[in-house]
Amino acid sequence: MGIFIAVVALMMYLEYTAPKPVDWSPTYSAEDKIPFGTYILAHEIPKLFPDSKIQFIKNQTPAAYLNSQKNIGTENIYFIISAYNNLSEADQKALLAFIKQGNDVFLFCSDYFYSGILKDSLNYDVKILNSVKKQDFSDVQFYLTNSAFKNQKFKFKKITEIAYFSKIDTAKAIVLGEFLTAANERKTNFIKQKYGKGTFYLQLFPEAYANYFMLNDKDYEYSVNSLNCINKKNILWDEYNVPDEGALKYIFANPPLHWAWIILLVGTVYYCLFFGKRLQRIIPVINPLKNTTVEFTKTIGNLYYNSREHQDLIQKKIKYFLYFVKEKYFMDTENINTDFSEKLHLKSGVSKEITDKIVFLIQKNKISSASSEEDLKTLNEAIDLYYRKSGTWKT
């Protein structure tokens, strides 16, 4: 028991004397002072809009709040800054009705825009910009299209991915912000669009409004300038969409609870090691069931091969290979072309020659209605060679 107490005391000492790690989780909460909270913006926004009234909405969904407000008027803008898509179908319908009356909504979140009523109503598509070589996004230049800020370009560190609009309704949407990639490609990430009597502001780069960038002498100008489009008297800041931290994160954030949790775990392990053995009955040995998966697969393969169903077997091998690529490398397998070969080469490390050959054979056999035994062998050899070179070969 003395050893147990000594170990716990040592762990407590090391924990309290160790430097606290920085929490980089994107909460975007107005109460969080961590790098990706919005404490600074929440406290500076009254200075940016001295004639506007700021109201923080907590513990209510957008639908619950908006549906409970009678005669809410048309001088409101609803703020949602979040890293997660917590908007239900009812929330989206309530926001659309809110805008249609003449109010505005400002959404700062790339995750909201992939699907749902908002996407269908406003007619846009969103994609994520990333790189198979883990491109350094600190070289990406962000800027606002307003002529008053045309000479201002901004670079943001600590970014792991960037979302952009791959399609917008050009008849209704107005581009407010763009960025230039390292390859000098221009992408739109900030628009406004009329809906009914009101306006939707869609910002796919919520990171710019976090504490980390608001404290930067240069970066904060992007955030402040982008908010100049607001002209409503009432700003409704939604805090409901802040992600739930969960019980464990709350425990770890409070040192007394954290140590109570550690002592409980250590005590449980201590009990199991020194007392559990004496109370356990002998556990009988149960032999595991024999795995006949390999034998079954070989039998089915021989059945297809011997029946001369080469075309069917080729299609199954292609389908399995594309499923493997999609699950392992998160690649789109709809279009099998030179771009697909290049991305597969970069992500897997397999030579371009091998991936080009596989793409050629897939294209050839997909359109062919009568593949031969030789086609089956050639495709099988190419795919097996890819598995060996990529390190995923299993005997």
Phi, psi and omega per residue, in radians:
M1 nan -0.655 3.120
G2 -1.071 -0.689 3.118
I3 -1.117 -0.707 3.134
F4 -1.056 -0.802 -3.137
I5 -1.122 -0.696 3.139
A6 -1.119 -0.716 3.140
V7 -1.132 -0.773 3.129
V8 -1.096 -0.740 3.127
A9 -1.099 -0.712 3.107
L10 -1.126 -0.727 3.121
M11 -1.109 -0.699 3.119
M12 -1.128 -0.728 3.128
Y13 -1.096 -0.816 -3.135
L14 -1.111 -0.644 -3.132
E15 -1.169 -0.764 -3.084
Y16 -1.281 -0.508 -3.128
T17 -1.534 -0.254 -3.128
A18 -1.326 2.537 3.089
P19 -1.151 2.469 -3.129
K20 -1.308 2.247 3.119
P21 -1.224 2.643 3.120
V22 -1.365 2.300 3.113
D23 -1.546 1.903 -3.109
W24 -1.698 0.216 -3.128
S25 -1.194 2.406 -3.111
P26 -1.479 1.599 3.123
T27 -1.573 -0.588 -3.092
Y28 0.963 0.519 3.106
S29 -1.503 2.470 3.121
A30 -1.187 -0.243 -3.125
E31 -1.696 -0.167 -3.058
D32 -1.626 2.298 3.102
K33 -1.743 0.102 3.084
I34 -1.202 2.902 -3.053
P35 -0.892 -0.711 -3.094
F36 -1.895 0.630 2.854
G37 -1.677 3.131 -3.128
T38 -2.200 0.572 3.139
Y39 -1.008 -0.761 -3.086
I40 -1.163 -0.823 3.140
L41 -1.065 -0.732 -3.125
A42 -1.088 -0.578 -3.117
H43 -1.567 -0.272 3.118
E44 -1.683 -0.368 -3.061
I45 -1.108 -0.543 3.040
P46 -1.108 -0.523 3.093
K47 -1.304 -0.578 3.122
L48 -1.246 -0.567 -3.114
F49 -2.252 1.266 -3.059
P50 -1.122 -0.394 -3.123
D51 -1.603 0.020 -3.111
S52 -1.845 2.673 3.097
K53 -1.752 2.219 -3.127
I54 -1.762 2.241 3.109
Q55 -2.254 2.195 3.121
F56 -1.658 2.187 -3.096
I57 -1.780 2.055 -3.126
K58 -2.192 2.652 3.039
N59 1.066 0.380 3.057
Q60 -2.437 2.375 3.033
T61 -1.234 2.766 3.064
P62 -0.946 -0.717 -3.136
A63 -1.120 -0.774 -3.121
A64 -1.109 -0.739 -3.121
Y65 -1.203 -0.882 -3.054
L66 -1.162 -0.640 -3.134
N67 -1.256 -0.356 3.133
S68 -1.513 -0.181 -3.091
Q69 -1.638 2.013 3.081
K70 -1.730 2.433 -3.110
N71 0.949 0.852 -3.092
I72 -1.230 -0.343 3.118
G73 1.488 -2.951 -3.075
T74 -2.201 0.281 -3.111
E75 -1.855 0.676 -3.059
N76 -2.143 2.576 2.959
I77 -2.261 2.256 -3.050
Y78 -1.758 2.080 -3.127
F79 -1.679 2.279 2.967
I80 -2.318 1.971 3.069
I81 -2.045 2.015 -3.046
S82 -2.697 2.739 3.068
A83 -1.729 -0.047 -3.029
Y84 -2.335 2.684 3.136
N85 -1.558 1.609 3.121
N86 -1.851 0.144 -3.107
L87 -1.435 2.093 3.090
S88 -1.416 3.053 3.095
E89 -1.096 -0.669 3.105
A90 -1.131 -0.675 3.104
D91 -1.091 -0.781 -3.108
Q92 -1.133 -0.697 3.102
K93 -1.122 -0.712 3.140
A94 -1.125 -0.689 3.130
L95 -1.168 -0.703 3.108
L96 -1.106 -0.748 3.115
A97 -1.144 -0.653 3.116
F98 -1.071 -0.760 3.138
I99 -1.243 -0.695 -3.081
K100 -1.026 -0.487 3.140
Q101 -1.294 -0.338 -3.120
G102 2.213 0.045 3.086
N103 -1.556 3.017 3.137
D104 -2.060 2.736 3.034
V105 -2.316 2.335 3.117
F106 -2.058 1.909 3.133
L107 -1.818 2.135 3.060
F108 -1.938 1.517 3.134
C109 -3.084 2.154 3.132
S110 -1.282 -0.475 -3.032
D111 -1.299 -0.302 -3.130
Y112 -1.272 -0.331 -2.790
F113 -1.777 0.129 -3.056
Y114 -1.333 -0.602 -3.086
S115 -2.746 3.058 3.064
G116 1.903 -3.038 -3.062
I117 -1.139 -0.669 3.140
L118 -1.056 -0.817 -3.128
K119 -1.076 -0.761 -3.126
D120 -1.209 -0.657 -3.084
S121 -1.273 -0.623 -3.074
L122 -1.718 -0.123 2.999
N123 1.045 1.159 3.086
Y124 -2.460 2.918 3.025
D125 -2.331 2.625 -3.118
V126 -2.240 2.451 3.053
K127 -2.277 2.825 3.121
I128 -1.841 2.307 3.080
L129 -1.620 2.090 3.043
N130 -2.507 -3.086 -3.066
S131 -2.497 2.456 3.100
V132 -1.207 -0.320 3.121
K133 -1.792 0.322 3.130
K134 0.949 1.001 -3.130
Q135 -0.907 2.465 3.109
D136 -1.398 1.842 -3.074
F137 -1.307 -0.078 3.097
S138 -1.202 -0.221 3.086
D139 -1.518 -0.162 -3.136
V140 -1.281 2.336 -3.110
Q141 -1.803 2.145 3.104
F142 -1.769 2.541 3.078
Y143 -2.729 2.791 3.097
L144 -1.769 2.493 -3.049
T145 -1.439 -0.188 3.092
N146 -1.018 2.314 -3.064
S147 -1.053 -0.438 3.136
A148 -1.196 -0.367 -3.110
F149 -2.101 0.384 -2.974
K150 -1.141 -0.438 -3.112
N151 -1.640 0.077 -3.106
Q152 -1.752 2.120 3.082
K153 -2.180 2.526 -3.007
F154 -2.270 2.538 3.059
K155 -2.159 2.371 -3.071
F156 -2.102 2.278 3.064
K157 -1.584 3.056 3.091
K158 1.103 0.554 3.124
I159 -1.904 2.307 -3.125
T160 -1.827 -0.384 3.091
E161 -2.770 2.749 -3.120
I162 -2.333 2.284 3.105
A163 -1.680 2.656 3.099
Y164 -2.618 2.803 3.115
F165 -1.451 2.050 3.058
S166 -1.482 -0.295 3.083
K167 -2.692 2.403 3.037
I168 -2.382 2.857 3.080
D169 -1.439 1.652 -3.023
T170 -1.124 -0.339 3.128
A171 -1.348 -0.382 -3.058
K172 -2.128 -0.524 -3.045
A173 -1.503 2.518 3.077
I174 -2.083 2.242 -3.124
V175 -1.356 2.187 3.125
L176 -1.881 -0.420 -3.106
G177 -2.638 2.559 3.131
E178 -2.467 3.049 2.993
F179 -2.541 2.695 3.102
L180 -1.879 2.203 3.117
T181 -1.336 3.022 3.094
A182 -1.089 -0.415 3.095
A183 -1.579 0.220 3.103
N184 1.135 0.569 3.061
E185 -1.660 2.333 -3.105
R186 -1.622 2.218 -3.131
K187 -2.243 2.485 3.115
T188 -1.616 2.294 3.134
N189 -2.321 0.077 -3.093
F190 -2.607 2.055 -3.124
I191 -2.375 2.867 2.909
K192 -2.245 2.580 -3.062
Q193 -2.571 2.273 3.108
K194 -1.236 2.483 3.050
Y195 -2.559 1.977 -3.021
G196 1.110 -2.219 3.118
K197 -1.680 -0.070 -3.080
G198 -1.953 -2.944 -3.048
T199 -2.405 2.419 3.011
F200 -1.762 2.261 2.983
Y201 -1.919 2.106 -3.076
L202 -2.039 1.954 -3.115
Q203 -2.026 2.038 -3.080
L204 -1.570 0.166 -3.085
F205 -2.244 1.207 -3.101
P206 -1.168 -0.358 -3.120
E207 -0.998 -0.540 -3.075
A208 -1.104 -0.340 -3.072
Y209 -1.759 0.128 -3.130
A210 -1.431 2.852 -3.103
N211 -0.984 -0.694 -3.062
Y212 -0.988 -0.725 -3.107
F213 -1.581 -0.458 3.110
M214 -1.182 -0.390 3.118
L215 -1.482 -0.159 -3.141
N216 -1.435 2.294 -3.063
D217 -1.038 -0.471 -3.113
K218 -1.727 -0.813 -3.006
D219 -1.114 -0.579 -3.048
Y220 -1.107 -0.403 -3.141
E221 -1.110 -0.614 3.103
Y222 -1.067 -0.822 -3.102
S223 -1.139 -0.816 -3.098
V224 -1.137 -0.801 -3.115
N225 -1.126 -0.599 -3.114
S226 -1.210 -0.328 3.139
L227 -1.563 -0.016 -3.123
N228 -1.150 -0.261 -3.130
C229 -1.321 -0.185 -3.099
I230 -1.325 2.256 3.129
N231 -2.424 0.578 3.140
K232 -1.842 2.682 -3.082
K233 -1.434 -0.448 -3.087
N234 -2.097 2.132 3.093
I235 -1.850 2.028 -3.137
L236 -1.771 1.839 -3.074
W237 -1.621 2.005 -3.082
D238 -1.452 2.099 3.079
E239 -1.892 -0.036 -3.138
Y240 -1.164 -0.606 -3.060
N241 -1.411 0.094 2.994
V242 -1.159 2.266 -3.058
P243 -1.100 2.491 3.092
D244 -1.197 2.171 -3.070
E245 -1.227 -0.468 -3.127
G246 1.548 2.803 -3.045
A247 -1.151 -0.755 -3.085
L248 -1.139 -0.730 -3.139
K249 -1.133 -0.631 3.085
Y250 -1.140 -0.712 3.127
I251 -1.110 -0.795 -3.110
F252 -1.189 -0.425 -3.131
A253 -1.383 -0.195 -3.140
N254 -2.051 1.946 -3.056
P255 -0.919 -0.771 3.137
P256 -1.069 -0.762 3.109
L257 -1.178 -0.639 3.135
H258 -1.040 -0.825 -3.120
W259 -1.251 -0.556 3.052
A260 -1.095 -0.674 3.112
W261 -1.155 -0.749 -3.140
I262 -1.121 -0.789 3.140
I263 -1.081 -0.688 3.103
L264 -1.066 -0.792 -3.132
L265 -1.152 -0.820 -3.130
V266 -1.104 -0.716 3.113
G267 -1.092 -0.662 3.112
T268 -1.126 -0.780 3.117
V269 -1.103 -0.755 3.128
Y270 -1.033 -0.768 3.137
Y271 -1.106 -0.778 -3.117
C272 -1.106 -0.657 -3.096
L273 -1.245 -0.713 -2.979
F274 -1.816 -0.339 -3.110
F275 -2.090 -0.538 -3.070
G276 -1.102 -0.636 -3.091
K277 -1.080 -0.662 -3.065
R278 -1.236 -0.378 -3.086
L279 -1.728 -0.150 -3.087
Q280 -1.386 2.433 2.978
R281 -1.490 2.834 -3.135
I282 -1.173 2.227 -3.128
I283 -1.600 2.112 -3.126
P284 -1.156 2.581 3.118
V285 -1.424 2.181 3.112
I286 -2.015 2.051 3.130
N287 -1.169 2.329 3.136
P288 -1.166 2.648 3.091
L289 -1.139 2.503 3.138
K290 -1.230 2.311 3.122
N291 -1.489 1.913 -3.122
T292 -1.809 0.339 -3.086
T293 -1.073 -0.777 -3.089
V294 -1.112 -0.802 3.137
E295 -1.069 -0.729 3.136
F296 -1.090 -0.753 -3.139
T297 -1.097 -0.742 3.121
K298 -1.100 -0.698 3.141
T299 -1.083 -0.815 3.133
I300 -1.116 -0.721 3.129
G301 -1.066 -0.781 3.123
N302 -1.123 -0.601 3.125
L303 -1.095 -0.811 3.103
Y304 -1.122 -0.743 -3.072
Y305 -1.160 -0.782 -3.107
N306 -1.216 -0.483 3.123
S307 -1.451 0.034 3.085
R308 1.145 0.457 3.100
E309 -1.513 1.063 -3.038
H310 -1.140 -0.729 -3.111
Q311 -1.088 -0.756 -3.141
D312 -1.124 -0.739 -3.134
L313 -1.165 -0.657 3.099
I314 -1.080 -0.792 -3.126
Q315 -1.098 -0.645 3.116
K316 -1.191 -0.686 3.113
K317 -1.150 -0.699 3.110
I318 -1.122 -0.790 -3.124
K319 -1.084 -0.723 3.134
Y320 -1.176 -0.714 -3.137
F321 -1.118 -0.768 -3.135
L322 -1.160 -0.619 3.079
Y323 -1.130 -0.720 3.089
F324 -1.045 -0.797 -3.133
V325 -1.109 -0.762 -3.121
K326 -1.104 -0.749 -3.089
E327 -1.301 -0.639 -3.069
K328 -1.454 -0.683 -3.032
Y329 -1.965 0.032 3.121
F330 0.955 0.832 -3.120
M331 -1.840 2.626 3.048
D332 -1.353 2.157 -3.094
T333 -1.891 0.306 3.133
E334 -1.277 -0.742 -3.085
N335 -1.938 1.897 3.126
I336 -1.679 1.750 -3.067
N337 -2.545 -2.906 -3.110
T338 -1.127 -0.603 3.098
D339 -1.128 -0.705 3.094
F340 -1.071 -0.746 3.130
S341 -1.105 -0.731 -3.133
E342 -1.111 -0.795 -3.135
K343 -1.142 -0.699 3.132
L344 -1.137 -0.696 3.086
H345 -1.046 -0.791 -3.098
L346 -1.233 -0.705 -3.074
K347 -1.313 -0.620 -3.054
S348 -1.653 -0.369 -3.089
G349 1.432 0.036 3.088
V350 -1.360 2.550 -3.057
S351 -1.044 2.628 -3.141
K352 -1.082 -0.558 -3.133
E353 -1.071 -0.732 -3.116
I354 -1.224 -0.799 -3.129
T355 -1.146 -0.642 3.083
D356 -1.089 -0.700 -3.135
K357 -1.138 -0.739 3.135
I358 -1.102 -0.787 3.116
V359 -1.046 -0.736 3.124
F360 -1.076 -0.787 -3.115
L361 -1.176 -0.643 3.093
I362 -1.120 -0.818 3.127
Q363 -1.071 -0.716 -3.111
K364 -1.134 -0.831 -3.035
N365 -1.407 -0.336 3.084
K366 -1.221 -0.620 -3.105
I367 -1.625 -0.186 -3.119
S368 -1.478 2.401 3.131
S369 -1.731 -0.115 -3.108
A370 -2.519 1.395 3.117
S371 -1.429 2.577 -3.090
S372 -1.696 3.046 3.080
E373 -1.111 -0.615 3.119
E374 -1.142 -0.647 3.090
D375 -1.092 -0.714 3.132
L376 -1.105 -0.775 -3.138
K377 -1.138 -0.732 -3.130
T378 -1.096 -0.792 3.132
L379 -1.126 -0.734 -3.126
N380 -1.105 -0.737 3.131
E381 -1.130 -0.708 -3.131
A382 -1.137 -0.757 -3.128
I383 -1.205 -0.705 3.092
D384 -1.090 -0.692 3.108
L385 -1.105 -0.677 3.103
Y386 -1.091 -0.782 -3.138
Y387 -1.059 -0.700 -3.136
R388 -1.177 -0.764 -3.102
K389 -1.214 -0.530 -3.115
S390 -1.476 -0.091 3.140
G391 1.383 0.239 -3.115
T392 -1.869 0.173 -3.115
W393 -1.202 2.273 3.097
K394 -2.133 2.179 3.140
T395 -1.447 nan nan
